[in-house]
Amino acid sequence: MNSSIADNIARVRAQIQAACQAAGRAPDSVQLLAVSKTWGPDAVRQAYAAGQTAFGENYIQEAVDKITALRDLPLQWHCIGPIQSNKTRWVAEHFDWVHSVDRLKIAQRLSEQRPPELPPLQVCIQVNIDGGENKSGVSPQELPALAQAVAALPRLQLRGLMTIPEPAETEAQMRAVHAQAQALFEALRQQGLPLDTLSMGMSADMAAAIAEGSTMVRVGTAIFGQR
């Protein structure tokens, strides 16, 4: 991409605003999460200079190095990649949010390892919404029990759900999958869980996700360029 990171962020924000307007939603009801995986601290600094403060990282070792290098900036860091048991302490100590909890064991370790001087770790449960065989995420059937168990852990605050559906060919297909996630989200709220976050939608399906209720879209390439 020849355009600057600042230009790209402005373009993505305009797309979010247009999608919100089309869906009859307030523009500030959807947060932009800039996915900065594989990009160095300088790229994050450029995005911050353009007003972006929330960043998503997939690779925990790389992310911890980056978070450490950018301690001087008031950034919010979201872990959006798979978490192995031997990496939970790094996540608990360095991140503000985790979108990819899909097992109670991982949630329990995050709660136990969250430093007491930090606020509770903000958590979304990853749902394998369309049953992809090689995809992370809890099944929709197992979700209610896991959500109740995670919500009871002392150093975590359950905020909502995250999905990464398989690519779809049409807008209608995209919307149908996102609508399933929205229905699960609402069902959990009706069970008494105070959820407020639906992390769904990336560059290709952002408008469809916003139309179906997404509150946070995860955008990387459209901001930072091709990796």
GUGUSE-192980 format. One record per residue: x, y, z of N, C-alpha, C in turn. Coordinates in steps of 0.02 Angstrom, whole numbers, padded with zeros to 5 digits, always signed. Layout:
BEGIN
XYZXYZXYZ
...
REM end
This chain:
BEGIN
+00042-00060+00000+00000+00000+00000+00044+00062+00000
+00027+00109-00043+00066+00170-00045+00040+00222+00004
-00023+00218+00021-00051+00267+00067-00025+00256+00138
-00028+00308+00177+00000+00303+00245-00048+00266+00291
-00021+00244+00348-00062+00211+00398-00118+00257+00421
-00102+00321+00429-00153+00370+00450-00210+00374+00399
-00192+00376+00334-00243+00377+00282-00286+00314+00283
-00253+00257+00294-00289+00194+00295-00338+00191+00354
-00316+00215+00411-00360+00216+00470-00420+00260+00457
-00409+00317+00427-00465+00363+00411-00514+00329+00363
-00488+00291+00315-00530+00258+00266-00572+00203+00300
-00539+00164+00343-00575+00110+00378-00628+00139+00424
-00612+00193+00459-00661+00224+00503-00721+00250+00463
-00708+00275+00404-00764+00298+00362-00807+00239+00340
-00775+00183+00326-00813+00123+00308-00856+00099+00366
-00828+00101+00426-00867+00082+00485-00926+00129+00494
-00914+00193+00486-00968+00242+00493-01024+00230+00442
-01004+00215+00380-01053+00202+00328-01093+00139+00343
-01059+00087+00367-01094+00025+00384-01141+00035+00442
-01121+00075+00490-01166+00090+00547-01227+00128+00523
-01215+00176+00480-01271+00216+00455-01321+00172+00416
-01294+00127+00376-01337+00082+00337-01377+00036+00383
-01348+00019+00441-01381-00027+00488-01424+00010+00539
-01425+00077+00535-01464+00116+00583-01433+00117+00652
-01366+00113+00654-01332+00112+00718-01289+00174+00727
-01274+00191+00789-01230+00248+00803-01159+00230+00784
-01121+00275+00752-01052+00259+00732-01007+00240+00790
-01020+00268+00849-00977+00252+00906-00996+00186+00940
-01043+00149+00911-01062+00084+00939-01016+00028+00915
-00970+00043+00870-00924-00007+00844-00852+00018+00853
-00811-00022+00888-00741-00004+00901-00697-00036+00848
-00647+00001+00826-00597-00026+00779-00538-00054+00818
-00524-00118+00807-00465-00150+00835-00414-00159+00779
-00358-00125+00783-00306-00129+00732-00263-00190+00745
-00262-00237+00698-00225-00299+00706-00154-00288+00682
-00109-00284+00731-00040-00263+00717+00010-00321+00716
-00015-00383+00713+00031-00441+00713+00079-00435+00654
+00141-00454+00666+00197-00453+00619+00222-00383+00602
+00189-00332+00628+00213-00264+00616+00249-00239+00679
+00302-00201+00669+00344-00179+00723+00316-00119+00761
+00351-00100+00814+00329-00043+00855+00320+00022+00816
+00361+00034+00765+00355+00096+00727+00287+00102+00693
+00261+00046+00665+00196+00047+00633+00141+00062+00685
+00148+00033+00744+00098+00046+00797+00101+00120+00818
+00162+00147+00822+00168+00218+00840+00134+00263+00787
+00141+00245+00724+00107+00284+00672+00031+00280+00679
+00006+00221+00695-00066+00213+00704-00089+00252+00765
-00050+00251+00819-00068+00289+00879-00070+00364+00863
-00022+00388+00823-00021+00459+00804-00083+00478+00765
-00115+00428+00733-00177+00440+00695-00239+00430+00738
-00229+00420+00804-00286+00415+00849-00307+00345+00867
-00270+00294+00846-00288+00225+00861-00254+00203+00925
-00292+00176+00973-00262+00156+01037-00271+00082+01052
-00315+00046+01018-00328-00024+01032-00297-00068+00977
-00255-00116+00998-00218-00157+00951-00227-00231+00967
-00234-00272+00915-00243-00344+00922-00181-00381+00900
-00161-00431+00938-00101-00471+00924-00118-00545+00926
-00091-00583+00879-00102-00655+00875-00047-00696+00906
+00015-00672+00902+00073-00711+00922+00100-00683+00987
+00096-00723+01040+00105-00696+01108+00176-00673+01121
+00226-00712+01101+00296-00692+01113+00311-00625+01078
+00292-00622+01014+00302-00560+00976+00265-00502+01009
+00205-00514+01031+00164-00462+01061+00195-00435+01125
+00220-00480+01168+00249-00458+01232+00310-00413+01219
+00351-00430+01170+00408-00388+01153+00384-00319+01130
+00331-00318+01091+00305-00255+01065+00273-00213+01120
+00235-00245+01163+00203-00210+01219+00256-00178+01263
+00309-00215+01275+00364-00190+01317+00397-00129+01285
+00406-00132+01219+00439-00078+01183+00396-00015+01179
+00330-00023+01190+00284+00033+01182+00252+00054+01248
+00286+00039+01303+00259+00054+01370+00245+00129+01379
+00279+00171+01340+00271+00243+01348+00205+00269+01320
+00169+00227+01282+00106+00248+01252+00047+00218+01289
-00008+00255+01296-00068+00228+01331-00110+00184+01285
-00085+00124+01270-00118+00080+01223-00157+00025+01259
-00206-00002+01223-00246-00059+01248-00230-00119+01204
-00208-00174+01236-00185-00232+01198-00234-00290+01205
-00251-00318+01147-00300-00373+01143-00265-00435+01115
-00268-00490+01151-00243-00554+01126-00300-00587+01086
-00288-00597+01020-00340-00624+00978-00320-00691+00947
-00262-00718+00967-00239-00781+00940-00246-00838+00989
-00234-00899+00967-00240-00958+01011-00191-00954+01069
-00211-00980+01127-00170-00977+01187-00155-01048+01211
-00091-01064+01215-00070-01128+01243-00061-01119+01319
-00066-01174+01355-00062-01170+01428+00003-01139+01452
+00058-01151+01416+00123-01125+01438+00132-01050+01423
+00081-01019+01391+00085-00948+01375+00035-00906+01415
-00004-00938+01458-00057-00900+01491-00029-00846+01538
+00028-00859+01569+00055-00809+01615+00074-00745+01577
+00104-00753+01519+00122-00694+01479+00059-00654+01462
+00006-00689+01442-00056-00655+01424-00086-00620+01485
-00087-00655+01542-00117-00627+01603-00079-00566+01627
-00014-00564+01616+00027-00510+01642+00032-00450+01595
+00020-00459+01530+00034-00405+01482-00026-00378+01444
-00078-00417+01437-00135-00396+01395-00191-00366+01438
-00232-00325+01405-00292-00296+01436-00354-00338+01420
-00355-00366+01360-00412-00406+01336-00387-00472+01308
-00429-00523+01311-00418-00586+01276-00483-00605+01240
-00478-00617+01174-00538-00635+01135-00543-00709+01122
-00491-00747+01139-00485-00816+01113-00488-00869+01167
-00525-00856+01221-00536-00908+01271-00586-00959+01243
-00565-01022+01242-00611-01074+01217-00612-01137+01260
-00576-01135+01318-00575-01191+01365-00574-01163+01435
-00607-01198+01481-00608-01175+01550-00538-01176+01580
-00498-01226+01562-00430-01230+01590-00390-01166+01576
-00395-01141+01515-00359-01080+01497-00386-01021+01537
-00451-01016+01543-00481-00961+01581-00460-00964+01654
-00459-01023+01683-00438-01031+01753-00365-01008+01763
-00322-01027+01717-00251-01007+01722-00244-00931+01715
-00281-00902+01669-00278-00829+01661-00301-00794+01725
-00353-00819+01756-00378-00789+01818-00327-00795+01874
-00299-00856+01881-00249-00868+01934-00186-00826+01925
-00167-00813+01863-00103-00781+01848-00109-00706+01836
-00169-00679+01837-00178-00607+01828-00150-00570+01889
-00101-00526+01881-00071-00492+01939-00124-00452+01977
-00122-00453+02044-00174-00420+02084-00175-00344+02075
-00119-00314+02055-00118-00241+02047-00150-00218+01981
-00164-00266+01936-00196-00248+01873-00272-00257+01878
-00310-00219+01838-00383-00230+01837-00398-00299+01808
-00459-00323+01818-00477-00389+01790-00465-00391+01715
-00444-00450+01692-00433-00461+01620-00501-00465+01586
-00510-00425+01533-00573-00423+01496-00573-00481+01445
-00625-00521+01445-00624-00585+01409-00684-00592+01362
-00669-00617+01302-00721-00642+01257-00709-00717+01247
-00762-00754+01239-00757-00826+01224-00760-00834+01149
-00712-00872+01122-00712-00884+01050-00759-00942+01034
-00805-00930+00988-00854-00980+00968-00839-01003+00897
-00836-01068+00887-00829-01096+00819-00899-01096+00788
-00917-01039+00762-00988-01025+00745-01014-01067+00687
-00969-01085+00640-00993-01122+00582-00963-01193+00578
-00935-01216+00634-00914-01286+00638-00853-01304+00598
-00809-01256+00583-00749-01271+00546-00706-01323+00583
-00685-01376+00547-00651-01432+00579-00584-01412+00609
-00549-01366+00579-00482-01348+00601-00481-01281+00637
-00538-01259+00661-00544-01194+00691-00546-01199+00767
-00515-01149+00799-00521-01144+00872-00592-01121+00889
-00609-01129+00952-00674-01104+00975-00717-01159+01004
-00757-01140+01053-00804-01185+01083-00865-01193+01037
-00897-01249+01040-00957-01259+00998-01015-01219+01028
-01063-01199+00987-01122-01164+01013-01158-01202+01068
-01157-01269+01064-01191-01310+01114-01156-01307+01182
-01089-01302+01180-01051-01301+01243-01043-01231+01271
-01061-01181+01232-01049-01112+01252-01083-01092+01317
-01148-01106+01328-01180-01080+01389-01145-01102+01454
-01126-01165+01458-01094-01190+01519-01025-01157+01529
-00987-01150+01474-00922-01118+01479-00928-01045+01499
-00977-01010+01470-00986-00939+01486-01002-00929+01560
-01046-00970+01587-01063-00964+01658-01002-00978+01702
-00961-01027+01683-00902-01043+01722-00850-00988+01719
-00839-00960+01660-00790-00906+01652-00813-00843+01690
-00877-00829+01687-00904-00770+01721-00893-00773+01796
-00886-00833+01823-00878-00842+01896-00806-00835+01919
-00758-00831+01872-00688-00828+01892-00670-00758+01918
-00632-00753+01972-00624-00689+02007-00584-00636+01972
-00534-00654+01931-00491-00603+01902-00505-00591+01829
-00562-00617+01806-00584-00606+01737-00650-00570+01737
-00662-00531+01684-00728-00502+01673-00751-00523+01604
-00802-00565+01602-00828-00590+01538-00866-00534+01503
-00845-00517+01442-00875-00461+01405-00917-00484+01346
-00901-00542+01317-00941-00561+01259-00911-00619+01220
-00922-00618+01154-00903-00673+01110-00859-00648+01053
-00818-00694+01027-00778-00680+00967-00787-00736+00917
-00791-00720+00853-00798-00771+00801-00750-00756+00744
-00728-00810+00711-00690-00805+00648-00721-00855+00599
-00776-00838+00567-00808-00885+00521-00766-00897+00459
-00782-00953+00425-00750-00966+00361-00770-00912+00311
-00727-00897+00261-00746-00847+00211-00810-00868+00175
-00853-00819+00162-00916-00832+00126-00916-00794+00061
-00954-00818+00013-00953-00789-00054-00999-00728-00061
-01053-00728-00023-01103-00675-00032-01115-00638+00034
-01140-00578+00028-01158-00539+00087-01211-00574+00129
-01258-00606+00095-01311-00641+00131-01283-00698+00173
-01235-00735+00145-01204-00790+00182-01164-00764+00242
-01128-00709+00232-01091-00678+00287-01139-00657+00342
-01193-00625+00323-01240-00600+00374-01273-00657+00411
-01287-00713+00377-01320-00769+00409-01277-00798+00465
-01211-00804+00453-01166-00831+00504-01160-00782+00563
-01153-00718+00547-01148-00668+00601-01213-00664+00641
-01270-00675+00608-01334-00675+00643-01337-00732+00694
-01307-00788+00678-01304-00844+00726-01266-00824+00789
-01210-00789+00780-01171-00767+00837-01210-00716+00879
-01245-00671+00846-01285-00622+00881-01340-00656+00922
-01369-00709+00895-01421-00746+00931-01393-00780+00993
-01333-00808+00988-01301-00839+01047-01286-00786+01100
-01262-00729+01077-01246-00673+01121-01308-00651+01160
-01363-00643+01125-01425-00622+01157-01452-00675+01205
-01443-00738+01187-01467-00792+01231-01429-00791+01297
-01364-00778+01294-01324-00774+01356-01345-00714+01398
-01359-00659+01365-01383-00599+01401-01449-00613+01436
-01492-00651+01403-01557-00667+01434-01549-00715+01493
-01492-00750+01496-01477-00793+01553-01447-00754+01611
-01439-00688+01601-01415-00646+01655-01343-00625+01652
-01307-00645+01599-01237-00624+01593-01234-00553+01564
-01199-00507+01596-01198-00436+01573-01148-00426+01517
-01162-00454+01459-01115-00450+01403-01127-00386+01362
-01073-00359+01333-01080-00299+01293-01036-00299+01230
-01000-00354+01217-00951-00354+01162-00961-00414+01115
-00969-00398+01051-00970-00448+00998-00911-00433+00952
-00857-00470+00959-00798-00460+00919-00804-00503+00856
-00829-00472+00804-00838-00510+00741-00835-00462+00682
-00805-00488+00629-00797-00448+00569-00725-00426+00560
-00699-00438+00499-00632-00416+00480-00639-00377+00415
-00584-00366+00380-00586-00323+00322-00639-00344+00271
-00643-00410+00258-00686-00434+00204-00760-00435+00222
-00776-00443+00286-00846-00451+00306-00868-00400+00358
-00833-00344+00361-00845-00294+00413-00917-00266+00410
-00939-00248+00350-01006-00219+00343-01060-00269+00363
-01052-00331+00343-01102-00383+00361-01103-00394+00436
-01045-00393+00468-01041-00403+00540-01074-00345+00577
-01062-00285+00554-01093-00226+00586-01168-00228+00577
-01191-00250+00519-01263-00254+00508-01296-00303+00556
-01259-00353+00580-01287-00404+00625-01267-00393+00698
-01239-00334+00714-01231-00318+00785-01161-00318+00812
-01110-00326+00770-01041-00324+00795-01028-00258+00832
-00991-00263+00887-00970-00202+00923-00896-00189+00917
-00859-00236+00887-00786-00228+00879-00764-00266+00816
-00733-00229+00769-00708-00261+00708-00632-00262+00710
-00603-00316+00684-00531-00327+00688-00502-00319+00618
-00464-00266+00608-00440-00249+00541-00364-00242+00542
-00330-00280+00498-00257-00277+00494-00231-00251+00428
-00240-00290+00375-00211-00274+00310-00234-00206+00284
-00297-00190+00293-00323-00127+00267-00293-00067+00303
-00262-00078+00360-00229-00024+00397-00154-00023+00385
-00122-00081+00393-00049-00084+00392-00021-00105+00324
-00062-00136+00282-00039-00160+00217-00028-00235+00217
-00006-00260+00159+00007-00332+00153+00069-00351+00192
+00065-00408+00226+00123-00431+00265+00172-00467+00220
REM end
